């Protein structure tokens, strides 16, 4: 499990360190330390916005006890993370860099070349 730490202060999100998300993985979580403005807000949501193949994507995840799972990201170089709840919204999202994974790379899977000689020899041996 990879945990990314962030804080929400004065309606701004700041991510600790310089995290990097490798796309295609489902084991990233976001731990959020809220300032007291968020006390008593029951339903808090993290919003993840990114471009995938040039198209905008928005995914939401519930924040429970200051933690949420980051959705599986694909084919992107960065994700913007915002938090909302009640009448409070962050003024500026945090930017987290991403690296596309090997399954994000373009191209088609090459089919293995048939070994006709060995298939013919096996057929003869089985006959």
N, C-alpha and C positions, 0 to 999 in steps of 0.2 A: 504494500500500500504506500503510495507516494502522497505526502501531505504538503500542501501549499498553505503558507500562513499569510493572513492579511489582516489589516485593521481598518475600521471605519471610524473616521474622526471628522467632525464638521462636514458631514455628508460627502466625504471623499473616501474612496477605497485606495489603500496603498498595499501593494504586495511586498512581502519581506524577501530580501535577497534578489536574485536574478533567476527565478525558476524557468524551466523549459519543459514543455509538455511534448512528449512523443506521441503523435497521432496514432489512432487505432487501438489505444489501451483503455481499459475500463477500471483501472485501480488508482485513479487520482481523486483526492478529496481536497476540499477547500475548508480551512478552519478560519473562522471570522471572529475577531475580537471587536465588539461593538462599543461605542461610547454610550454614556447614560441616556442620550436622546432616544435610544432604541429600547429602553426599559419598558416593559409592558406590551410591546408589539408582539402579537401572537403569531401571525402568519407572515413569515419573512421568506422571500423568494430571491434566489440568485438567477440572474439572466446572463446567458452566454451568447455573444453575437460574433459571427465570423463569416468569412467568405469561403465558400467551397465551390471550386470550379467556376469562380467568378460570380456565383449567386449568393445573396445574403441568406444566412441561416440564423435563426434565433431559437435557443432551447432554454427552458426554465427548469430549475431544480429547487425543491423545498429546502430551507435551512432549518435544521432541527438541532437545538442546543449548540448553536454556533458552528455547525458542520453540515456540509452538503457534498454529494458526489458530483464530480465534474463529468458531464456527459462524454461519451466517446466522440472525439473530434476526428475529422477526416479531411485530408486534402487542404490544409490551411497552414499559413505561416504565423498567424497570431489570432488570439481571441480576446475580446473585450468582455470584462466581467462587471456587472452592475448588481446592486442589491436594492430591493424595494420591499416595502411593508407598510401597511396603514397609509397614512398621508405623507410619509417620509419617503423620499427617493434620493439616491445619491446624485450629486451634481455632476460628478465625473467618474466614469468607470476606470477600472485598472486594465492595463494591457499586459497580456502574458504571451510570450513568444512560443511558437510551436515548431516542431520539425515533422514533416510528413514521414510516415512509415513506409516500409517497402511495399505494402499492399496498396498505398496511395499512388504509386508511380504508374504512369500510363503505359500502355502496351497490352498485348494479348499474350496469354500463356501459350508457350510453344508446346505442342504435343510431341511426345517421344517418338523417335523414328522406329518403325517396326524393323525387327531383325528377321527378315524373310528367310535367310539361309538357315538360321537355327530353328525357326518355326517349321520349315520344310523337313529338316533332319529329324526333328521331334515327331512330326507326322509319320515319316517313314518308319521310325523306330517303333511307334505305337501301332503300325498297321500289321 
